[in-house]
Amino acid sequence: MSEKEVLAQRFEEHRSHLRAVASQAITFARFAEAAHAVLVNGVPGVVAMAEGRALSVMAFTVQDGRITALDILTDPERLARIDLSVVRGG
């Protein structure tokens, strides 16, 4: 099998995964304008806001300068209990 054929086969094997990642990236890209850098339980994070409320909170685990884990909270009931006064400016 040629190198080109091997690469084409690998692409086909990962196509659905690639499509899912691209779809998520597009979904969350619209929140970029409303994203605020925050500390989440003492680690770097981002909160995405719209109309004064949190849409999501993301916390990054960083090891050796690389993000090794990403925890995302999108549950509206849990988000409503978070104190976001610093992000809102109050």
PEGI-V360490 format. One line per field, one symbol per residue. ss: DSSP state (H for helix, E for strand, C for the rest). phi: phi as a letter, one per 40 degrees, with the letter a starting at -180 (. if undefined). burial: 1 if it has 16 or more other C-alpha atoms within 10 Angstrom, else 0. Layout:
ss->???
phi->???
burial->???
This chain:
ss->CCHHHHHHHHHHHHHHHHHHHHHHHHHHHCCHHHEEEEEECCEEEEEEEECCEEEEEEEEEEECCEEEEEEEECCHHHHHCCCCHHHHCC
phi->.cccccccccdccbdcccccccccccdccccdcbcbcacbfgbdaabcbafgbccabbbbcbbfgbcbabbbbbcdcccccccbccccgb
burial->000000000000000000000000000000100011010000001111100011111111000000000000000000100001001000
